[in-house]
Amino acid sequence: MAGVLERSYIEICGFERESVLRFRQITLNLGVGLHSSGVKYADSAGGFSYEDSGKLLSVTSNRFIHWSTSGDTVQFVEQSLDTNLLNNAVRLRIPNCLLLPGGVCIQETLNNIIILIVTSQSVHRLVLPHPTRMYRSVSVWTFSIFTDIGKLNLNEPAHSYVLPFAQGTQTTAPSTSAAWISHEGEALFALASPSGAITVVTLPAHDQDGTVSILELKQSSMMQRLAGWMPTAIRGDQSIPDLAISLAVHQLEDDTFIFALCQDHKLRMWSLKHQMCLLVTDMLEYMPAGRGEVKASPALAHKLRLFFSSSIGLCLAIYLAVPKRSQFCVLQLVASENNRYSLDHISTLFTTQETLVDFVLTATDIWAVWLDNDNQTVVKYISFEHNTTGMWNQVFVQPSPEEEVHVGEDQDPREIYLDVLFSPLRFTASAIIKALQSLVAALVTTKRCFQLQGSVTEYEFCQEDYRLLQVEFWSKFYACCLQYQDVLSTPLALHISPATAMVCVLKKGFVSFLLPCFAIDHLYLNPAVSAVISGGLLLDSEMSRDVLQLVQCLRMVNESLPEDMAYEMEKALEDLLSPEKVSEKVLEGLLASDNGNVIQDITNKLQDINNPIVAINMLLRELDLETDAETDSRHTVRISLSQLYGSSVAASLICQAVCQIAMTRTLICRDLLILQQLYLRIGDNVRGSQLLQLQQDLISRCSNLLCTYHLLKQMSLTLSSSVPLDILNADLQHLSVLELSDSTTPTSRRSVLNPQTVVELFYQNVARKAIMSQIFSQQDVEGNQTMLHWSQMISSVLTLLCQFLWPSNPSFLFPECLMLNCQYTQLQEYVRLVGPWCQVNVGSYRFVLGHCYLASGEGQKALQCFQEAAAEVDKEEFLMKLTGSVEEAATTTAPRLLYYNKVLRLLEDIGLPELVIHLATLAISEAANDERIQAALWTRIFKHHLDLGHNSQAYEALTQNPDSSRQLDCLRQLVVVLCERAQLRDLVQFSFVNLHDEVVSIIESRARAVDLMTHNYYELLYAFHINRHNYRKAGTVMFEYGMRLGREVRTLRGLQKQVNCYLAALSCLRLVHPDYAWIVQPSSGAATTLIIRRPPFFQMYWMECSYMYLSRTVTVLMSWFGSCSQTTNTVSHRRSIHKGGAHGNAPLTVTTGKSRRDNLCTNPKQER
């Protein structure tokens, strides 16, 4: 009959990957010598959780301290899952004083954290400030309570006390110890005396004066005050059956009970108040058989643990270490009248494991950690109240790294080994450093290269031999790393937070956390396939049987799959091959090599599944994390939630859990895909419509799920790149034109010493706040009573994070985060893996891929991606954000045009004018009915053509602009730029259809506004008119140029230029019809009203027009010019001209109601 198991747990290691934890070294020298007994104690560890660590708004939420001891050294580390703690690691060494088992205790008071330490020759008390009494920072960094530990004078009597027997003749050290703080604030230390007594040392409260007292609890139940520890030989007591091997203390009301589990297998309870032994219980009475054999040998490995709650009272758990018959006994302390106590038996639990490392008793469960015969860690838990079958719940511990690394023939051994060594989930930095030190090399690659060179100097190596030699050297170093990693992974203790129920395994080199296992993973990983889990996945007994049979078949496929075939499937996913075809090929290989009839066994078991299609469909439904709900990251996060699970430890822990889930489910999908191919082969109990559903629906869904979980696994293992600050700022400036949300912008939370995976980067910058907002959106967290239950919280966080990462969900936050954090290589790999099979956010993927190409300088590829993304701009959330701000969205402009506008701005900001022109030209076809957008696009095209020197194309874009005001602006810019570049030929030769007058006006205004000697706008205008055969206007321009030279440039050079101007004007008038051979000349005496009405050439003159017949004019001008050419009487000639009539020709006044242009174009005969 199937037993009912609770869900199992998985172990996630929270070790550092590149930085070693920095301990502050403190040495306390008491001046004592090495103990003469030469006893050695095993390394130990323990943990302490703050009382309010489960309250959301508490300063100490998700905060704990763990320690480990080795010889005369104890090291403390304070950690928080919410904030990063500064100065949080301390290593205290007390020379010649060995730390006793149970010799470290941490207790909490209102104002202080008190650490009690018991050694073989001394006791110590460290008083540190409580976190609530320290400065609280709102940043991600917070000071640890160990920050000011260096200020303590640990040699003071208030902190340290040397035991009197340390200077005596005592030859045997205490076996175990316990410590606690009394209600009055005194520090008490209980030491198991070698004589069988229990010595209690009491230090006065740290803030009070007093003396140290030492009490000895003896089997005679008498209490004596001792000045020192009386040697055993003096007392004459040679027997040690009552020697305590495990101590535990509990304060109940006004008394303190000391429980001692002794070598004679008896449990003794001492009352410190009454100074007597109140209870003695023989634990062998709870053994069902073999008591006599066990009683004959002393107990050496029994362990005792206590648990107290107001609801159930005080419970004791005793582990009886008996070869092949070890058991746990759970007892409850019961008080009767007259201070008499008894123990009620609650449960006896048996275990087949041999070497118990540690165990913890909770209100309902026993958690235990063992070492098996292969020295591998085993962690299990069991409910001692409701478990009638005695079945232990499994914890799937973190497997050791692979003993061998597979290096393909086309792969570089160095790269493969480095990837494995520094990949998450495998090696700590400490293990790698120790391996390097053991090889006496600062850099292993340097030494290996020297050895390689020495090996190949005698004769020439072929490439294959060189590669094999590389593999040999790297495999040796890898094996060395494995050995150190195994040592650091040795478990020392368990720690369970009473407030949050978080379970930690304290190991020699790091701490690992136990996370609840999801239902589908539990079924696949748990070998007890006949067990039915409670809740969630399985609905009825028949369906349960089918699903369990199916999962058992999956495990059989996994066990029968050779390593090379598994590698082939993995490589196929990496190479984007079809999983369906590869799985079919793998199945053919399995069938061909089925020597042990494994496939036949699987086939037989498949026949026992009544409804395989429904069972497969249920598994696929559990594996699929696609959700229709929009995952919105724009919620405002309350200050109380802003730091929850925000530390680097929590980020690493959560993201490693995602990686572990992805790895497990990749295997599930792979095996299920192979199993479905087998169903297609046999098809005995899959017929008709079910077979069609299997072919067309289930296999393709399973294939997509396999690709999805492979993608999640790869991203969880991919490290983020460290981007220099200047490059990061430059890229962010470019991206700012997209006006994306601030939720995905980089923050300063990233640790420099500990590199992140891209999933950690996403979690810390974006996902965490969105997750917390969704979890607590329906809860009232204003009070201080919101409790943080570890299993519930971490399961919700993992589910939501996986949904954010799920590529088939509408959320596009993960790729967006990678883009805004300049993780372009990782983003390209992500898009490569997701492209062939994901049909969601296709346009968004093309857009971010285009931006990756921009960052790598591949502009044409980027443009192609941007064009492909345009088709999805009105369908996908991310692309819809690119359509602009609220003001732009309120207009009637098509979303695709707004998208083009943002991309064009991005390309302009980066500086890619050719791509801007290409994309703007494409966008014009989309804006056939929107003249405003067309005008903006043509203006863009004109600007960039002009910047590139494409003058003809710029002129063409100018003429196509439908907006007259923009057209005039472009025309003005064209004239100015071409003049500045001295590209006057292009400007003169353009036709300027319908823009002739505007060009003339622009050039005239520029000519009159700039200095005459440094710019040649008059000459440009002259050439412009000559090119169009408008000689009269050309002559007018040169005449005006000469007049200004005469008034503004009174130098010889100016006079020479003036002569040339008049000669040019004369030449032009000769080419004009005699009826129009006249020009306008300024004269003085103008009225102010005329200046305002019709702007003159100069502010000091007004326009009075005169005309003369050509023959007379030519004669006059030539006579005057001839005198000027001799350069004599220059000043007088200039003055005569300035007076207006050097040859006595009286001017005729023209009506001033017309503009200057009208006067220039009017027939003089008509005017007369």
BELFENRA-V419789 format. One record per run of one state. SS is the DSSP state (H for helix, E for strand, L for the rest). FROM is the first residue (numbers start at 0). LEN is the number of residues. If there is no record, write none. Layout:
ss=SS from=FROM len=LEN
ss=SS from=FROM len=LEN
//
This chain:
ss=L from=0 len=3
ss=E from=3 len=2
ss=L from=5 len=3
ss=E from=8 len=5
ss=L from=13 len=10
ss=E from=23 len=4
ss=L from=27 len=16
ss=E from=43 len=6
ss=L from=49 len=5
ss=E from=54 len=1
ss=L from=55 len=7
ss=E from=62 len=8
ss=L from=70 len=2
ss=E from=72 len=8
ss=L from=80 len=3
ss=E from=83 len=3
ss=L from=86 len=2
ss=E from=88 len=5
ss=L from=93 len=5
ss=E from=98 len=10
ss=L from=108 len=3
ss=E from=111 len=8
ss=L from=119 len=2
ss=E from=121 len=8
ss=L from=129 len=1
ss=H from=130 len=3
ss=L from=133 len=7
ss=E from=140 len=3
ss=L from=143 len=5
ss=H from=148 len=3
ss=L from=151 len=8
ss=E from=159 len=3
ss=L from=162 len=1
ss=H from=163 len=4
ss=L from=167 len=9
ss=E from=176 len=5
ss=L from=181 len=5
ss=E from=186 len=6
ss=L from=192 len=5
ss=E from=197 len=6
ss=L from=203 len=9
ss=E from=212 len=5
ss=L from=217 len=5
ss=E from=222 len=3
ss=L from=225 len=6
ss=H from=231 len=4
ss=L from=235 len=8
ss=E from=243 len=9
ss=L from=252 len=2
ss=E from=254 len=8
ss=L from=262 len=3
ss=E from=265 len=6
ss=L from=271 len=4
ss=E from=275 len=7
ss=H from=282 len=4
ss=L from=286 len=4
ss=H from=290 len=5
ss=L from=295 len=7
ss=E from=302 len=7
ss=L from=309 len=3
ss=E from=312 len=8
ss=L from=320 len=6
ss=E from=326 len=9
ss=L from=335 len=1
ss=H from=336 len=3
ss=L from=339 len=1
ss=E from=340 len=10
ss=L from=350 len=4
ss=E from=354 len=7
ss=L from=361 len=3
ss=E from=364 len=7
ss=L from=371 len=5
ss=E from=376 len=7
ss=L from=383 len=9
ss=E from=392 len=4
ss=L from=396 len=16
ss=H from=412 len=9
ss=L from=421 len=7
ss=H from=428 len=10
ss=L from=438 len=5
ss=H from=443 len=12
ss=L from=455 len=7
ss=H from=462 len=26
ss=L from=488 len=2
ss=E from=490 len=6
ss=L from=496 len=6
ss=E from=502 len=5
ss=L from=507 len=3
ss=E from=510 len=6
ss=L from=516 len=2
ss=H from=518 len=7
ss=L from=525 len=6
ss=E from=531 len=2
ss=L from=533 len=7
ss=H from=540 len=20
ss=L from=560 len=2
ss=H from=562 len=12
ss=L from=574 len=4
ss=H from=578 len=14
ss=L from=592 len=5
ss=H from=597 len=9
ss=L from=606 len=5
ss=H from=611 len=12
ss=L from=623 len=24
ss=H from=647 len=35
ss=L from=682 len=5
ss=H from=687 len=30
ss=L from=717 len=1
ss=E from=718 len=1
ss=L from=719 len=5
ss=H from=724 len=14
ss=L from=738 len=3
ss=H from=741 len=3
ss=L from=744 len=12
ss=E from=756 len=1
ss=H from=757 len=18
ss=L from=775 len=11
ss=E from=786 len=1
ss=L from=787 len=2
ss=H from=789 len=16
ss=L from=805 len=7
ss=H from=812 len=8
ss=L from=820 len=3
ss=H from=823 len=12
ss=L from=835 len=6
ss=H from=841 len=14
ss=L from=855 len=3
ss=H from=858 len=14
ss=L from=872 len=4
ss=H from=876 len=5
ss=L from=881 len=4
ss=H from=885 len=4
ss=L from=889 len=5
ss=H from=894 len=16
ss=L from=910 len=2
ss=H from=912 len=14
ss=L from=926 len=4
ss=H from=930 len=18
ss=L from=948 len=2
ss=H from=950 len=10
ss=L from=960 len=3
ss=H from=963 len=17
ss=L from=980 len=3
ss=H from=983 len=6
ss=L from=989 len=6
ss=H from=995 len=14
ss=L from=1009 len=7
ss=H from=1016 len=11
ss=L from=1027 len=3
ss=H from=1030 len=18
ss=L from=1048 len=3
ss=H from=1051 len=19
ss=L from=1070 len=3
ss=H from=1073 len=3
ss=L from=1076 len=4
ss=E from=1080 len=3
ss=L from=1083 len=4
ss=H from=1087 len=6
ss=L from=1093 len=8
ss=E from=1101 len=3
ss=L from=1104 len=5
ss=H from=1109 len=16
ss=L from=1125 len=4
ss=H from=1129 len=9
ss=L from=1138 len=17
ss=H from=1155 len=6
ss=L from=1161 len=2
ss=H from=1163 len=4
ss=L from=1167 len=1
//
